[in-house]
């Protein structure tokens, strides 16, 4: 072979490491009392770092789902075909309890353990985590009607992935979906026009068109419709108890920017049969329990993506040479990489703290209930908002190699905006934080208590907390400046958590740049004096 075909200065394949060997993640797991899950987490992490898992993720996106509305004889079937790699991803997630399993797990920190596994396995492929997340989130909403919860919860929590349209009671495990938005309303679900007519047998007949239904091949869906008593929540199975298909007609699949492995569809309810969940007219309060859980997973998903991009960028820089030295040894690249690590670790720390708050809130801890209510809205806004810029910078660290599909970075980049849009885009999340403060003022006190736990440890954090208190006391043009206020809250919360629990070098860099203002508008503008060696060690593949 001519010497022009010799391959030099290319990095080795990024396989053969433990994705769960993430010091910030492991520390958070133990803080929540969930250290019992560490062995399983590392097992999953080693699989996530394998070439096999990477191949599953690639194939599931290169061969997106296909809608089959009719069979060859003309019968309506409304089925979506997936590549086998999708089922491998889903099966792994369900076996490891990333779905509804923690709701029936009495061990301490069960939801935090599940969050850690979701964070690790999501780095393989993000699209399939959508139905996994919705299955997890469906349980608290279903519990508004104990009879439905008793019937469906054991199957939603079962660690068996049983794909295919069959009667729910005849399956070994179920996947749940959520169908809320309509074309005339979007996030304004109270504008929904889908109608639900009560029937003599206690069921309802739903008629309407849902504009965006993710994972339309789920076994059951929670949906909103207008009943005689107002907007209400309903459970709709794809297959009815008598074995017939429910009248959920898939009109088309969405052609999305990213998230290609996961089917998202427009659904028509043509007299579909549903069961009321909760009370008539209480649809939003009922389904908001599901939305809050999926918002936690949006935050975890953004943190997971940042970790993936950071580790890939550092791996490339460690093995690639330019201008006579390894990229990782060149000062400007070290600044960029360290900045990516700082952002990633801040996202991971706050996401895992909110998962811990979920465990403690479910146990009745009032402080954690209040902290979770406001902290989740604040963090969903900010962490998810940071994802696209972080993904772009991580991809740029690989240069032209990062721009080609084989690197995996374009998929990361296309996926990055998703979690900032789903379950309430930026303005919706920010206004939800404002709503929480107005309706439950004690949430503000809970957040400030969390910040005060780090008082005196860092002067820049103290100054940021003082500035935040001043902003919270000013009601002038409050809605207009909500984004800035929510951003300040998110940064202060991240800073407090890093100062208390994080690596000192990471905490120092975060407080200097994000809170102290010693930072430019782009990544790679950390101030002088940051211990980049200690910061970068946090993202070394192990």
Order of alpha helices (4+ residues) and beta strands (2+ residues): alpha-alpha-alpha-beta-beta-alpha-alpha-alpha-alpha-beta-beta-beta-beta-beta-beta-beta-alpha-beta-beta-alpha-alpha-alpha-alpha-alpha-alpha-alpha-alpha-alpha-alpha-alpha
